[in-house]
Amino acid sequence: MSAPRPPARVFRGNPIATLVAVCFGLFMVGLDATVVSIANPAIAADLGTSFTELQWITNVYLLGLAVFLILGGKIGDRFGRRRMYLIGVAAFAITSVAIGLIGSVEGVIFFRALQGASAALLMPQTLSLLRSTFPREKFGMAVGIWGGVSSVAIAAGPIVGGALVQVLGWQSIFYINAPIAVIGIVFAAFALAESTAERQEGRFDVLGVVLLALGLAALVIAIVQGEAWGWGSASTIGAFALAVVFLVVFVIVEARVRNPLLPLGLFRSPRFSIGGLAIGTNFFALLGVTFFLTLYLMNLRGIDGLVAGVMLLPLSGVSIVASPIGAIVVSRIGARWTMIIGLVAIAASFFALMTTTVDSPYLAMAAAFVVLSFGVGFTMTAGADSIVGSAPVQYAGVAGGVQSTMLQLGGALGTAVFSAIVSASVAGSALDLTETERGSLAQGILPEGTTGADTIVAQAAFLDGFHTALLTGAIVALVVAVLAAVLIRDQRRPAVEVVLEETVEGLAAHA
C-alpha cells in the first residue's frame, strides 16, 4: 500500500499565485502609462479639447498618483494589502470605463483624476503582497518578474493604443481595462492572502496629506493654466503663491508632528536629495517629449496611430533592457557616475531631436529614441539606489514613496512646461490666428485653409517651440548632472539584484 501523498499547498497565499494575481493590476497601470499618449490626438479631435484641456487629461492622472501614492502604501499596511489591492483594481476599471462613456472633456479629466488615485491605491500593494508571501531568498526573482511585466506593458502601450484607436476609437484604450480587471479580481480573490504591517503605531499624518495635495495641485494648476491665464495674471501668480504657502506650511508641520508623512531629515543626505531631483528630471524629460512626439507624428506628419506606435517602439521597447543594464552599471561604477551618464544621454538625445523637421528620416529619430531610453533607464536605477539606498532601513518604504512621487510630479511638470513653451512659440508666430487656432497649432494641427507660405510658417512655429522645449529639457538634465558630480561623494556599490529591487520598490511606492 503506497504512502499517502502530502496535501497540496493551499492556493491562497501561494507565492506564484500571488505573483500572477498582482501582475493583472500592474499590467493595467503600466499599459496606461503609455497608451494614452497615442490617443491624445483622437481625444482632442472627438471632444474638441483645448490645448490646456488636453494637457490636463495627462497631468491630472499623474497628479492623482503623485498625491496619493505614499498614503496608498500606508493605508494598505494598516487596513490590509489584499483588500486595498482589490479595491484599487476595481476602482481603476470602473473609472476607466467611465472615461470612455462620459462624453465630455470635463468628465474625462475628472475620472482621469480618480483613475490616478486608484492606481496610487493598488500599486503599493503589489510589492507589499510579494514581500509578505515570498521567502527572502526568492524575493529578488519575484521583483525581476514584477519589473519585466511592467516594462512589457509600457512597451506594448503605444502599439496596443495605436491599433485600438485606429480600429475601435480612443474609448477602447480605457475599456480594455475592464476585462483585465474582472479576470484579475476573480483570480486575486482566490489567490491572495491578507497581510498588514506588523506595527500599527501612531496616527495618519492627515494634515500632511492634505497640505501636500493642495500644494502640488496649486503648483501644477499654475503651470498648466499659466499660458491660458497669462503668466503675469493675478490668477497665475495667486496659484503659485498658494502652492508656496501650502508647501511651506507642509514643511513646518512635518518638522513638528510625531509620525510625519515625510521625515524631513532624509533630505540632509545629498545622495537622497539629488537622487530625488534626478528622478524628477528624468520623467520631466520623458513625459514632456513623449507628449509632443505623439502630436508631432500623428498631427504634423499625418501618421496613423498604429504606425506611430510602432515608430515609438525604440523608445518604449528598449526600456525592457535599459533598467537592468543600468543596475549592472550602478553595481560596477556606483550611482553617482551612472546618474551622470544617464542625464548626459538624455541631454544628448534631446540635442539630436532638435534637428527634427517635418520630413526628418525616421532612422535618425529612432537612434535618438534609443539613446533617450538608455539615459532614462540609467538615471532611474541610479536615482533609486541614491534614494532608497541612502535612507535608514525604517524609512525605506517612505523613501520609495518619495521616489515615485518625484517621478509622477516630474512627469506632470514636464508635460506642462513643454506645453507652455510650444504655446508661447505658436502665439508669437507671424500668423494671424484665433485663440482656438493657436490651441490647435500647439497640438501640431494646421489651421483650416492654411496653404503655401503660411503652411511653412505654421509648421515652423510648432517645431521651433518643440525645439526650444527640448533645449530646456537638455539644460535641466545637464544642470542636475553637474549637481550630482559636485555634491554626491559616497560611492556605494550594491549588488545588481539590490538595485533592481530598490528601483521597483520606488515605482510601486511601497510605504
C-alpha positions in Angstrom: 0.0 0.0 0.0 1.5 3.3 -1.1 2.1 6.1 1.4 -0.5 8.9 1.4 0.6 11.9 -0.6 1.2 15.1 1.3 -1.7 17.6 0.9 -1.3 20.1 -1.9 -0.3 23.6 -0.8 -3.3 25.8 -0.3 -3.8 28.0 -3.3 -4.5 31.1 -1.3 -1.2 32.7 -0.3 0.9 30.6 -2.7 3.8 32.8 -3.9 3.5 32.0 -7.6 -0.3 32.5 -7.5 0.3 35.8 -5.6 2.7 37.0 -8.3 0.3 36.2 -11.1 -2.5 37.9 -9.3 -0.7 41.2 -8.7 0.5 41.3 -12.3 -3.0 41.9 -13.5 -3.2 45.3 -11.8 0.4 46.0 -12.6 -0.2 45.4 -16.3 -3.2 47.8 -16.4 -1.3 50.6 -14.8 1.8 50.0 -16.9 -0.3 49.9 -20.1 -2.0 53.2 -19.2 1.4 54.9 -18.6 2.0 55.0 -22.4 -1.2 54.0 -24.1 -3.0 57.3 -23.5 -0.3 59.5 -25.2 -1.0 57.8 -28.6 -4.8 58.5 -28.2 -4.4 62.2 -27.4 -4.9 63.4 -31.0 -8.1 61.3 -31.3 -9.4 62.5 -28.0 -8.8 66.1 -28.9 -10.5 65.7 -32.3 -13.5 63.9 -30.9 -14.2 66.0 -27.8 -12.9 69.3 -29.2 -10.5 69.9 -26.4 -8.5 73.0 -26.0 -4.7 72.6 -25.7 -4.9 73.2 -21.9 -7.6 70.6 -21.5 -5.6 68.0 -23.4 -2.7 68.7 -21.0 -5.0 68.1 -18.1 -6.1 64.8 -19.4 -2.4 63.6 -19.0 -1.4 65.7 -16.0 -4.4 65.1 -13.7 -3.7 61.3 -13.8 -0.1 61.9 -12.8 -1.1 64.4 -10.1 -3.5 61.8 -8.6 -0.7 59.3 -8.5 1.8 61.8 -7.0 -0.5 63.0 -4.2 -1.8 59.6 -3.1 1.0 57.1 -3.6 2.6 57.4 -0.2 -0.8 57.4 1.5 -1.9 54.4 -0.6 1.0 52.4 0.8 0.3 53.3 4.4 -3.4 52.5 4.0 -2.5 49.0 2.7 -0.1 48.4 5.5 -2.7 49.3 8.1 -6.0 48.1 6.7 -4.9 45.1 4.6 -2.9 44.9 1.4 -5.2 42.3 -0.2 -8.3 44.4 0.5 -6.8 47.6 -0.8 -5.4 45.9 -3.9 -8.8 44.6 -4.8 -10.5 47.9 -4.2 -7.8 49.7 -6.3 -8.1 47.3 -9.2 -11.9 47.6 -9.2 -11.8 51.4 -8.9 -9.3 51.6 -11.7 -11.5 49.5 -14.0 -14.7 51.5 -13.1 -13.0 54.9 -13.7 -11.5 53.6 -17.0 -14.9 52.6 -18.3 -16.4 55.9 -17.1 -13.7 57.9 -19.0 -14.8 56.2 -22.3 -18.6 56.7 -21.6 -18.7 60.2 -20.2 -18.5 62.0 -23.5 -17.3 65.4 -22.2 -13.9 66.9 -21.6 -14.7 67.8 -18.0 -15.8 64.3 -17.3 -12.7 62.7 -18.8 -10.5 65.0 -16.7 -12.5 64.2 -13.5 -12.4 60.4 -14.0 -8.7 60.5 -15.1 -8.0 62.1 -11.6 -9.9 59.2 -9.9 -8.1 56.7 -12.2 -4.8 58.1 -10.9 -5.9 57.9 -7.3 -7.0 54.3 -7.9 -3.6 53.4 -9.4 -2.0 55.0 -6.3 -4.0 52.7 -4.1 -3.2 49.4 -6.0 0.4 49.9 -6.9 2.0 50.0 -3.5 0.2 46.8 -2.6 1.7 44.8 -5.4 5.2 44.6 -3.9 3.9 44.6 -0.3 2.0 41.4 -1.1 5.0 39.8 -2.8 7.3 40.7 0.1 4.8 39.2 2.6 4.5 36.0 0.6 7.9 35.1 -1.0 10.8 33.8 1.1 13.6 36.4 1.3 15.9 34.3 -0.9 13.3 34.2 -3.7 12.0 37.7 -3.4 14.6 39.0 -5.9 13.3 36.6 -8.6 9.8 37.9 -7.9 11.0 41.5 -8.2 12.6 40.7 -11.5 9.4 39.3 -12.9 7.5 42.3 -11.5 9.8 44.7 -13.3 9.6 42.6 -16.5 5.8 42.7 -16.6 5.8 46.4 -16.0 8.3 47.0 -18.8 6.4 44.8 -21.3 3.2 46.7 -20.5 4.9 50.1 -21.0 6.5 48.9 -24.3 3.2 47.5 -25.6 1.3 50.7 -24.8 1.9 52.7 -28.0 1.3 49.7 -30.3 -1.8 48.5 -28.5 -3.1 52.0 -28.2 -2.4 52.8 -31.9 -4.2 49.6 -33.0 -7.2 50.2 -30.7 -7.7 53.8 -31.6 -7.4 53.1 -35.3 -9.9 50.2 -35.3 -12.3 50.9 -32.3 -11.8 54.5 -31.3 -10.0 56.2 -28.4 -12.5 55.0 -25.9 -11.4 51.4 -26.4 -8.0 52.1 -24.8 -9.9 52.6 -21.5 -12.5 49.8 -22.0 -9.7 47.2 -22.3 -9.0 47.6 -18.6 -12.4 46.2 -17.7 -11.9 42.6 -18.8 -8.3 42.6 -17.5 -9.7 43.8 -14.1 -12.5 41.3 -13.9 -10.2 38.3 -14.6 -7.7 39.8 -12.2 -10.2 40.4 -9.3 -11.6 36.9 -9.6 -8.1 35.3 -9.6 -6.9 37.6 -6.8 -9.9 36.8 -4.6 -8.8 33.2 -4.5 -5.0 33.6 -4.7 -4.2 36.5 -2.3 -3.8 36.1 1.4 -4.4 39.1 3.6 -1.4 40.8 5.2 -0.8 44.0 7.2 2.3 45.7 8.6 3.5 44.2 11.9 3.4 47.6 13.6 0.3 49.8 13.6 1.6 52.6 15.8 0.7 56.3 15.5 -1.9 58.2 13.6 -2.0 59.1 10.0 -0.5 62.5 9.2 -3.8 63.6 7.7 -2.8 67.3 7.8 0.4 66.5 5.9 -1.5 64.6 3.3 -4.0 67.5 2.8 -1.2 70.2 2.7 0.9 68.2 0.2 -2.1 67.5 -2.0 -3.1 71.2 -2.1 0.5 72.4 -2.6 1.1 70.1 -5.6 -2.3 70.8 -7.1 -1.8 74.5 -6.9 1.7 74.2 -8.4 0.5 72.1 -11.4 -2.5 74.3 -11.9 -0.3 77.4 -12.1 2.0 75.8 -14.7 -0.7 74.2 -16.8 -3.0 77.3 -16.8 -0.3 79.9 -16.9 -0.3 80.2 -20.7 -4.1 80.4 -20.9 -4.5 82.9 -18.0 -1.3 84.8 -18.8 1.9 84.4 -16.8 1.6 87.8 -15.2 -2.1 87.5 -14.4 -3.5 87.6 -10.9 -4.8 84.0 -11.2 -1.4 82.5 -12.2 0.5 84.5 -9.5 -2.1 83.6 -7.0 -1.9 79.9 -7.8 1.9 80.0 -7.5 1.6 81.9 -4.2 -0.9 79.3 -2.8 1.5 76.5 -3.8 4.3 78.1 -1.9 2.2 78.7 1.2 0.8 75.2 1.3 4.2 73.6 0.7 5.9 75.8 3.3 3.2 75.0 5.9 3.6 71.3 4.9 7.4 71.5 5.8 6.6 73.2 9.1 4.0 70.6 10.0 6.3 67.7 9.0 9.0 69.1 11.2 6.8 69.0 14.3 4.4 66.0 14.1 5.3 62.8 15.8 4.7 60.5 12.7 5.3 62.7 9.7 4.2 61.7 6.2 7.6 62.7 5.0 10.6 62.8 7.5 12.5 65.9 6.5 15.8 64.6 7.9 16.1 62.3 4.8 16.9 65.4 2.7 20.0 66.1 4.7 21.7 63.5 2.6 23.0 64.9 -0.8 22.5 61.4 -2.3 18.9 61.4 -1.3 18.1 64.9 -2.4 20.0 64.8 -5.7 18.6 61.3 -6.3 15.0 62.7 -6.0 15.9 65.6 -8.2 17.3 63.2 -10.8 14.2 61.1 -10.8 12.0 64.1 -11.2 14.2 65.4 -14.1 14.2 62.0 -15.7 10.4 62.0 -16.1 10.2 65.7 -16.7 12.1 65.0 -19.8 10.5 61.6 -20.7 6.8 62.6 -20.3 7.3 66.0 -21.9 9.0 64.7 -25.0 6.6 61.7 -25.3 3.6 64.0 -25.2 4.9 66.1 -28.1 6.4 63.3 -30.1 2.9 61.8 -30.5 1.4 65.1 -31.6 4.3 65.6 -34.0 4.0 62.2 -35.6 0.2 62.0 -35.8 -0.9 65.6 -36.3 2.0 67.4 -38.0 3.2 64.5 -40.1 -0.2 62.8 -40.5 0.9 59.3 -39.5 -1.8 56.9 -38.3 -1.9 55.7 -34.7 -0.7 52.1 -35.3 2.3 53.2 -37.3 3.1 56.0 -34.8 3.1 53.4 -32.0 5.5 51.2 -33.9 7.7 54.2 -34.6 7.9 54.9 -30.9 8.8 51.3 -30.0 12.6 52.0 -29.8 11.7 54.5 -27.0 9.4 52.2 -25.0 10.7 48.8 -26.0 14.4 49.4 -25.1 13.2 50.2 -21.6 12.8 46.5 -21.0 16.6 46.1 -21.0 17.7 49.7 -20.1 17.0 49.5 -16.4 18.6 46.0 -15.9 21.7 47.2 -17.7 21.6 50.4 -15.6 21.6 48.2 -12.5 24.7 46.4 -13.7 26.4 49.8 -14.3 25.5 51.0 -10.8 27.0 47.9 -9.3 30.2 48.5 -11.2 30.8 52.2 -11.0 28.3 53.4 -8.4 25.2 55.6 -8.6 27.0 58.9 -9.0 28.6 58.2 -12.4 25.7 56.1 -13.6 23.4 59.0 -12.9 25.7 61.5 -14.7 25.9 59.2 -17.7 22.1 58.8 -17.8 21.4 62.5 -17.6 24.0 63.4 -20.2 22.5 60.7 -22.5 19.1 62.4 -22.1 20.5 65.7 -22.9 22.4 64.3 -26.0 19.2 62.7 -27.3 17.3 66.0 -26.9 20.0 67.8 -28.8 19.7 65.2 -31.6 15.9 65.6 -31.7 16.3 69.4 -32.1 17.3 68.7 -35.7 13.8 67.3 -36.3 11.9 68.7 -39.3 8.6 67.9 -40.9 10.3 65.2 -43.1 13.1 64.0 -40.9 14.3 60.5 -41.7 13.0 58.0 -39.2 16.3 56.2 -38.5 17.8 59.4 -37.1 14.9 59.8 -34.7 15.0 56.1 -33.8 18.6 56.4 -32.8 17.8 59.4 -30.5 14.9 57.3 -29.0 17.3 54.5 -28.1 19.8 56.9 -26.5 17.0 58.5 -24.6 15.7 55.2 -23.4 19.1 54.1 -22.1 19.5 57.6 -20.4 16.2 57.2 -18.7 17.0 53.6 -17.6 20.4 54.6 -16.2 19.0 57.6 -14.4 16.1 55.7 -12.9 18.3 52.9 -11.4 20.9 55.3 -10.1 18.3 57.6 -8.6 16.6 54.6 -7.0 19.8 53.5 -5.4 20.6 57.0 -4.2 17.1 57.5 -2.7 16.3 54.1 -1.2 19.9 53.1 -0.6 20.7 56.2 1.4 17.6 56.1 3.6 17.6 54.4 7.1 16.0 50.9 7.0 13.0 52.1 8.9 12.3 54.7 6.3 12.9 52.5 3.2 9.2 52.5 2.4 8.8 56.2 2.7 11.9 56.7 0.6 10.3 54.5 -2.1 7.2 56.7 -1.9 9.3 59.9 -2.3 10.9 58.3 -5.4 7.6 57.6 -7.0 6.1 60.9 -6.0 9.0 62.7 -7.6 8.6 60.6 -10.7 4.9 61.5 -11.1 5.4 65.1 -10.3 8.3 65.4 -12.7 6.1 63.9 -15.5 3.3 66.3 -14.8 5.6 69.3 -14.8 7.4 68.1 -17.9 4.2 68.0 -19.9 3.1 71.4 -18.6 6.4 73.2 -19.2 6.9 71.7 -22.7 3.3 72.7 -23.5 3.8 76.3 -22.2 6.9 76.7 -24.3 5.3 75.4 -27.5 2.2 77.5 -26.9 4.3 80.6 -26.5 6.1 79.9 -29.8 2.8 79.5 -31.6 1.4 82.7 -30.1 4.5 84.6 -31.2 4.3 83.5 -34.8 3.6 85.9 -37.7 0.3 84.2 -38.4 -3.0 85.9 -37.6 -4.7 83.1 -35.6 -7.7 83.0 -33.4 -7.3 81.5 -29.9 -8.8 78.2 -31.0 -6.4 78.0 -34.0 -3.4 78.7 -31.7 -4.5 75.9 -29.4 -4.8 73.6 -32.4 -1.4 74.5 -33.8 0.2 73.9 -30.4 -1.0 70.3 -30.9 0.6 70.2 -34.4 -2.8 70.7 -36.2 -2.5 73.3 -39.0 -5.4 75.8 -39.2 -8.0 75.0 -41.9 -7.3 76.7 -45.2 -3.6 77.1 -44.5 -1.7 76.9 -47.8 1.7 77.9 -49.3 4.0 80.0 -47.3 1.6 80.1 -44.3 1.9 76.3 -44.0 5.7 76.6 -43.7 5.3 79.3 -41.1 2.8 77.3 -39.1 4.9 74.2 -39.1 8.0 76.2 -38.1 6.0 77.8 -35.2 5.2 74.3 -33.8 8.7 72.9 -34.4 10.5 76.0 -33.1 8.5 75.6 -29.8 9.2 71.9 -29.7 13.0 72.5 -30.2 13.0 75.2 -27.5 11.3 72.8 -25.1 13.9 70.1 -26.0 16.7 72.6 -25.3 15.1 73.4 -22.0 14.9 69.7 -21.0 18.5 69.2 -22.1 19.7 72.1 -20.0 17.8 70.9 -16.9 19.3 67.4 -17.3 22.8 68.8 -17.6 22.4 71.1 -14.6 21.3 68.1 -12.4 24.2 66.1 -13.8 26.6 68.8 -12.6 24.9 68.8 -9.2 25.4 65.1 -9.0 29.1 65.4 -9.9 29.7 68.1 -7.3 27.5 67.1 -4.4 27.4 63.3 -4.4 30.6 61.9 -2.9 29.8 58.4 -1.5 30.2 55.6 -3.9 28.1 52.7 -2.7 28.4 49.6 -4.9 25.4 47.4 -4.3 24.6 44.1 -6.0 22.6 44.2 -9.2 19.7 42.5 -7.5 19.6 45.1 -4.8 19.5 48.0 -7.3 16.6 46.4 -9.2 14.7 45.8 -6.0 15.2 49.4 -5.0 14.0 50.6 -8.4 10.8 48.6 -8.5 10.0 49.3 -4.8 10.2 53.0 -5.6 8.0 52.6 -8.7 5.4 50.8 -6.5 5.9 53.3 -3.7 5.9 50.7 -1.0 5.4 52.6 2.2 
